[in-house]
């Protein structure tokens, strides 16, 4: 009996728990798994943000087409009625008699009705709707509609340009209209390089009914909206499905840099040029540039009011989202051939017939 009890009893104590070595190994395995998982999660999140960004651009494209259904043309890029259409910025720059730009004109189509009411009220009282649209309820451009913000892009300070003639109080967004393949200029200067948006000289100015004097009453009124005076779809000879309408833009977080100032009349603020490719390594050159940006930074820019250009740029990997004039969305790779990119940016350029290598999906 005694021998049986001894045989049943375990010969050594039962071990409970982990050794220190085992615990370290488990922690190391978990750490490796987390390290592998985090980039995958980040990639999924960025893919989702890029999809949201693309959808916002498509909505902008549809808003422009809804405007066209009502007025028979796309919204004017920037309506003007003075003798120097090349000028940009506020009336203190000599940029007199300026109507609401394309982004302000389509506010009803993106259901920003209260902001649009402010726009309509301001054009009756101020000469430059792109810089002076303020009244008792506040400045139109001091707020950026969420429809104009890409979720991948970093937030930027309000533009308060102090150098040059300046613009002030402009909140920033990330979507800009295509001004063609060269610089900021009148779209009728060269049909082969003009985009679907640009400066539109208003009929009232062409008819000699405007007196170009600071704050002259003839420069105030609803005619500055430029309704029915934008580019007609039939004038897009390359085809609406093969012509860029808008893309993305990111700017420098500085009050002295106007890139992204959606309600302002200036290259880089409400418009981009395909003179350089998407996310170009070449520096932008435009009037309201912050010259203090480090020279080795991709967003370094130079001040140039005569040959103003700003590239389409995004926070996405290897490309930018775009919307075409027919409302379709695409992702354009950074390595797209520059001549193809420029051809896509114009409304009347035979090079658009080339295979648009670099376009990815809808």
C-alpha positions in Angstrom: 0.0 0.0 0.0 2.8 2.4 0.9 4.6 1.5 -2.3 1.4 2.2 -4.4 1.1 5.7 -2.8 4.6 6.5 -3.5 4.2 5.4 -7.2 1.2 7.7 -7.7 2.8 10.8 -6.2 4.5 12.9 -8.9 8.3 12.7 -8.9 8.8 16.5 -9.2 6.8 19.6 -8.7 4.3 20.8 -11.4 5.7 24.0 -13.1 3.3 27.0 -13.4 3.8 30.2 -15.6 6.5 31.3 -18.1 10.2 31.6 -17.7 11.7 35.0 -18.3 13.2 33.8 -21.6 9.8 32.6 -22.8 8.2 35.9 -21.8 10.8 37.9 -23.7 10.3 35.7 -26.8 6.5 36.2 -26.7 6.9 40.0 -26.4 9.4 40.0 -29.3 6.9 38.1 -31.5 4.1 40.5 -30.6 6.4 43.4 -31.3 7.2 42.0 -34.8 3.6 41.4 -35.5 2.6 45.0 -34.5 5.5 46.4 -36.6 4.2 44.5 -39.6 0.6 45.4 -39.0 0.9 49.2 -38.4 2.1 50.0 -42.0 -0.6 47.8 -43.4 -3.2 49.6 -41.3 -1.8 53.0 -42.4 -1.8 51.9 -46.0 -5.5 50.9 -45.7 -6.3 54.2 -44.1 -4.5 56.2 -46.8 -6.2 54.2 -49.5 -9.6 55.1 -47.9 -8.6 58.8 -47.6 -7.5 58.8 -51.3 -10.8 57.4 -52.3 -12.6 60.1 -50.3 -10.4 62.7 -51.9 -11.2 61.3 -55.4 -14.9 61.3 -54.6 -14.7 65.0 -53.6 -13.1 65.9 -56.9 -15.8 64.0 -58.7 -18.4 65.9 -56.8 -16.7 69.1 -57.9 -16.8 67.9 -61.5 -20.5 67.1 -61.2 -21.1 70.5 -59.6 -19.5 72.2 -62.7 -21.7 70.1 -65.0 -24.8 71.0 -63.0 -23.8 74.6 -63.4 -23.4 74.0 -67.1 -26.9 72.5 -67.3 -28.3 75.7 -65.9 -26.2 78.3 -67.7 -25.1 76.6 -70.9 -21.4 76.7 -70.0 -18.9 75.8 -67.3 -18.4 78.4 -64.5 -15.9 81.1 -65.4 -12.5 80.6 -63.9 -12.3 84.2 -62.8 -14.6 86.9 -64.3 -12.9 90.2 -64.8 -13.7 93.6 -66.2 -10.7 95.8 -66.3 -7.8 96.7 -68.6 -5.2 94.3 -67.0 -6.5 90.8 -66.9 -3.1 89.3 -66.1 -3.2 90.9 -62.6 -3.8 88.7 -59.6 -4.8 89.3 -56.0 -6.7 92.2 -54.5 -7.8 95.6 -55.9 -4.8 97.1 -54.0 -2.7 95.3 -56.7 -4.6 97.2 -59.4 -6.8 94.1 -59.9 -10.1 96.0 -60.2 -13.5 94.6 -61.0 -13.2 90.9 -60.3 -16.1 88.5 -59.9 -16.4 85.3 -57.9 -14.1 82.6 -59.1 -15.2 79.1 -60.2 -15.1 77.7 -56.7 -17.4 80.4 -55.4 -19.7 80.1 -58.4 -20.5 76.4 -57.7 -21.2 76.8 -54.0 -25.0 76.1 -54.6 -24.1 72.9 -56.5 -22.2 71.6 -53.5 -25.0 72.7 -51.2 -23.2 75.6 -49.6 -26.2 77.9 -49.9 -25.4 80.3 -47.1 -21.9 81.0 -48.4 -23.3 81.6 -51.8 -25.8 84.1 -50.4 -22.8 86.0 -49.0 -21.1 85.9 -52.5 -24.2 87.3 -54.2 -24.5 90.0 -51.6 -20.9 91.1 -51.8 -20.7 91.5 -55.6 -23.3 94.3 -55.3 -21.0 96.3 -53.0 -17.4 95.5 -53.7 -15.2 95.7 -56.8 -13.1 92.6 -56.2 -15.1 89.5 -55.1 -11.9 87.5 -54.8 -10.5 89.6 -52.0 -13.2 91.9 -50.6 -16.3 89.8 -50.0 -17.0 90.8 -46.5 -20.1 92.1 -44.8 -21.7 92.0 -41.4 -21.7 88.2 -41.4 -18.1 87.7 -42.2 -15.7 87.1 -45.1 -16.7 84.4 -47.6 -13.1 83.0 -47.9 -12.5 82.9 -44.1 -14.0 79.4 -44.1 -13.1 76.5 -46.3 -16.1 74.2 -47.2 -15.3 70.6 -46.3 -16.0 69.7 -49.9 -12.7 71.5 -50.8 -10.5 69.7 -48.3 -8.6 66.5 -49.0 -8.4 64.3 -45.8 -4.8 63.3 -46.6 -3.5 66.8 -46.9 -2.1 68.7 -43.9 -4.0 71.7 -42.6 -2.7 75.1 -43.5 -2.7 78.6 -42.0 -5.0 81.3 -43.3 -3.3 83.4 -46.0 -2.4 86.9 -44.9 0.1 88.0 -47.6 2.1 90.9 -46.4 4.7 91.2 -49.2 3.9 92.7 -52.5 0.4 94.1 -52.8 -1.1 91.3 -50.7 -4.3 89.4 -50.2 -5.8 88.8 -46.7 -8.1 86.5 -44.7 -8.2 83.5 -47.1 -8.7 80.1 -45.7 -7.1 77.3 -47.6 -8.3 74.1 -49.3 -6.8 71.5 -51.7 -8.7 71.6 -55.0 -7.7 73.8 -57.9 -9.0 74.3 -61.5 -6.9 73.6 -64.5 -5.6 76.8 -66.2 -4.1 75.0 -69.1 -0.5 74.0 -69.9 1.4 77.3 -69.5 0.9 80.3 -67.2 -1.8 82.5 -65.7 -3.1 84.4 -68.7 -6.3 85.1 -70.7 -7.6 81.9 -72.1 -8.2 83.4 -75.5 -4.6 84.3 -75.8 -3.7 80.9 -77.2 -6.3 78.2 -77.7 -3.7 75.5 -77.9 -2.5 76.0 -74.4 -5.8 77.2 -72.7 -7.6 74.9 -70.3 -11.3 74.7 -69.6 -10.9 77.4 -66.9 -9.1 80.8 -67.0 -9.7 84.5 -67.0 -13.0 85.5 -68.6 -13.4 89.1 -69.7 -17.0 90.0 -69.0 -19.3 91.2 -71.7 -20.1 94.5 -69.9 -16.4 95.3 -70.0 -16.2 94.4 -73.7 -19.1 96.7 -74.4 -17.4 99.6 -72.8 -19.8 100.0 -69.9 -17.1 99.8 -67.2 -15.2 102.8 -65.8 -11.9 101.4 -64.5 -11.5 103.6 -61.5 -11.1 102.6 -57.9 -14.6 101.9 -56.4 -16.5 103.3 -59.4 -20.2 102.3 -59.2 -20.0 100.7 -62.6 -17.8 97.9 -61.3 -20.3 96.7 -58.8 -23.3 94.5 -59.5 -24.5 90.9 -60.2 -23.0 91.0 -63.7 -19.7 90.2 -62.1 -20.9 86.6 -61.4 -20.1 85.9 -65.1 -23.1 83.6 -65.5 -23.3 82.1 -69.0 -19.9 83.5 -69.9 -17.6 80.5 -69.2 -16.3 77.9 -71.6 -19.0 75.9 -73.4 -18.6 72.2 -73.7 -18.7 72.3 -77.5 -15.5 74.5 -77.3 -13.6 71.6 -75.7 -12.5 70.2 -79.0 -10.3 67.5 -77.5 -13.3 65.9 -75.8 -14.6 66.4 -72.3 -13.4 62.9 -71.3 -9.8 63.7 -72.3 -9.5 67.2 -70.8 -8.6 68.0 -67.2 -11.0 70.2 -65.1 -9.5 70.1 -61.7 -6.8 68.5 -59.5 -5.3 68.6 -56.1 -2.9 71.1 -54.5 -1.0 71.2 -51.2 0.7 74.3 -49.8 3.1 75.4 -47.2 1.8 76.1 -43.7 2.5 79.8 -43.8 0.3 83.0 -43.8 2.6 84.3 -46.5 1.9 81.5 -49.0 -1.3 81.6 -51.0 -1.4 78.0 -52.3 -4.8 76.6 -51.6 -6.6 79.9 -50.9 -9.7 78.7 -52.6 -11.6 82.0 -53.0 -8.6 84.1 -54.1 -7.8 85.1 -57.7 -4.3 83.9 -58.0 -2.3 81.1 -59.5 -1.8 78.4 -56.9 -4.6 79.7 -54.9 -7.6 78.6 -57.0 -5.8 77.3 -60.0 -2.9 75.1 -61.2 -0.9 74.8 -64.5 0.3 71.7 -66.3 3.5 73.6 -67.2 5.2 71.2 -64.8 4.1 67.6 -64.0 2.2 66.4 -61.0 4.2 66.6 -57.8 6.9 68.2 -59.8 10.5 68.5 -58.5 10.6 71.9 -60.2 9.7 74.8 -58.0 6.4 76.7 -58.4 6.6 80.3 -59.5 3.7 82.6 -58.6 3.0 86.0 -57.2 2.0 85.1 -53.6 4.9 82.8 -52.7 6.6 82.6 -49.3 10.2 83.1 -50.2 11.4 81.8 -46.8 10.6 78.1 -47.7 13.9 76.2 -47.6 15.4 75.8 -51.1 15.8 72.1 -50.8 12.1 71.6 -50.0 9.7 70.4 -52.8 7.4 73.3 -52.0 10.1 76.0 -52.4 8.8 78.7 -54.7 9.9 81.9 -56.4 7.9 85.1 -56.7 6.8 85.7 -60.3 3.7 87.6 -61.4 4.3 87.4 -65.1 4.9 83.7 -65.7 2.9 82.3 -62.8 2.6 78.6 -62.5 1.8 76.1 -59.7 1.9 72.3 -60.1 -0.8 69.9 -59.1 0.4 68.3 -55.9 -1.0 65.8 -53.4 -0.2 64.0 -50.1 -0.8 60.7 -51.8 1.9 58.3 -52.9 3.2 58.6 -56.5 0.4 60.7 -58.0 -2.6 63.1 -57.8 -6.3 62.7 -58.2 -8.0 64.6 -61.0 -11.5 65.1 -62.4 -12.0 65.4 -66.2 -14.5 67.8 -67.8 -17.0 65.0 -68.1 -17.0 64.5 -64.3 -15.0 61.2 -64.4 -12.2 60.8 -61.9 -8.7 59.3 -62.3 -5.5 58.9 -60.5 -2.5 60.3 -62.5 0.9 58.9 -61.8 3.8 61.3 -61.2 5.8 59.7 -64.0 3.2 60.6 -66.7 4.9 61.9 -69.8 5.0 65.7 -69.5 3.7 66.3 -73.0 0.7 64.0 -72.4 0.0 65.8 -69.1 0.1 69.2 -70.9 -2.1 67.9 -73.6 -4.7 66.6 -71.1 -4.7 70.1 -69.5 -5.7 71.8 -72.7 -9.1 72.0 -74.5 -7.9 72.3 -78.0 -4.6 70.4 -78.6 -4.2 67.6 -81.1 -1.7 66.0 -78.8 -4.6 64.9 -76.6 -5.2 62.1 -79.1 -2.1 60.4 -77.8 -2.6 57.4 -75.5 -2.8 59.0 -72.0 -0.3 56.8 -70.3 -0.3 57.4 -66.6 -4.0 57.4 -66.0 -5.1 54.9 -63.5 -8.8 53.8 -63.2 -11.9 55.6 -62.2 
